[in-house]
Amino acid sequence: MENSGGIKASLQGRYASALFDLASENGVVSAVETDLDNLGQALRESDELAALIRNPQISRDAAAKASPDFRAEPKALAATATASRSS
């Protein structure tokens, strides 16, 4: 069990480092931080959203269609999306 936890932590660290690097290159670190704070708040407020994004059996497209409240705010993760697309 400990081994899989280490792998998970390592993958999380790699994703976080990559996102930070992209945000830094694009000069949007503060905006990405705000995006992640907003996402964290949304996850704390909605058990359904939290379960949805953690379910590996649900495709990204299906998850996007199932979460209209989050998509209703087009700027919700704008900086993060911009940083991640610029690679």
C-alpha positions as CSV (number, residue, x, y, z in Angstrom):
1,M,0.0,0.0,0.0
2,E,2.7,2.4,0.9
3,N,4.2,2.0,-2.5
4,S,1.1,3.0,-4.4
5,G,0.7,6.1,-2.2
6,G,4.3,7.1,-3.1
7,I,3.5,6.7,-6.7
8,K,0.4,8.8,-6.4
9,A,2.2,11.5,-4.5
10,S,4.9,11.5,-7.1
11,L,2.4,11.9,-10.0
12,Q,0.6,14.7,-8.2
13,G,4.0,16.4,-7.7
14,R,4.8,16.1,-11.4
15,Y,1.5,17.5,-12.4
16,A,1.8,20.4,-10.0
17,S,5.4,21.2,-11.1
18,A,4.3,21.1,-14.8
19,L,1.4,23.4,-14.2
20,F,3.6,25.8,-12.2
21,D,6.2,25.8,-15.0
22,L,3.6,26.5,-17.7
23,A,1.9,29.2,-15.6
24,S,5.3,30.8,-14.8
25,E,6.3,30.8,-18.5
26,N,3.0,32.5,-19.4
27,G,3.1,35.0,-16.5
28,V,-0.2,33.7,-15.0
29,V,0.9,32.1,-11.7
30,S,-1.4,34.3,-9.7
31,A,-4.4,33.6,-12.0
32,V,-3.7,29.9,-11.9
33,E,-3.5,30.0,-8.1
34,T,-6.9,31.7,-8.1
35,D,-8.3,29.1,-10.5
36,L,-7.1,26.3,-8.2
37,D,-8.6,28.0,-5.1
38,N,-11.9,28.3,-7.0
39,L,-11.8,24.7,-8.0
40,G,-11.0,23.7,-4.4
41,Q,-13.9,25.7,-3.1
42,A,-16.2,24.1,-5.7
43,L,-15.1,20.7,-4.7
44,R,-15.6,21.4,-1.0
45,E,-19.1,22.7,-1.7
46,S,-20.2,19.9,-4.0
47,D,-19.8,16.2,-3.0
48,E,-21.2,15.3,-6.4
49,L,-18.6,17.3,-8.3
50,A,-15.8,15.8,-6.1
51,A,-17.1,12.3,-6.8
52,L,-17.5,13.1,-10.5
53,I,-13.9,14.2,-11.1
54,R,-12.5,11.3,-9.1
55,N,-14.3,8.6,-11.0
56,P,-12.0,7.0,-13.5
57,Q,-14.9,5.4,-15.3
58,I,-16.3,8.8,-16.4
59,S,-14.8,10.3,-19.5
60,R,-13.8,14.0,-19.6
61,D,-16.6,14.7,-22.1
62,A,-19.2,13.0,-19.9
63,A,-17.9,14.9,-16.8
64,A,-18.0,18.2,-18.7
65,K,-21.6,17.6,-19.7
66,A,-22.6,16.5,-16.2
67,S,-21.3,19.6,-14.5
68,P,-23.2,22.6,-16.1
69,D,-22.9,24.8,-13.0
70,F,-19.1,24.8,-13.2
71,R,-19.2,25.3,-17.0
72,A,-21.6,28.2,-16.5
73,E,-18.7,30.3,-15.3
74,P,-16.5,30.5,-18.4
75,K,-13.7,32.3,-16.6
76,A,-13.6,29.7,-13.8
77,L,-10.4,28.1,-14.9
78,A,-9.4,30.3,-17.9
79,A,-5.8,31.0,-16.8
80,T,-5.2,27.3,-16.0
81,A,-6.6,26.2,-19.4
82,T,-4.5,28.8,-21.2
83,A,-1.3,27.8,-19.4
84,S,-1.9,24.1,-20.0
85,R,-2.6,24.6,-23.7
86,S,0.5,26.6,-24.4
87,S,2.9,23.6,-24.0
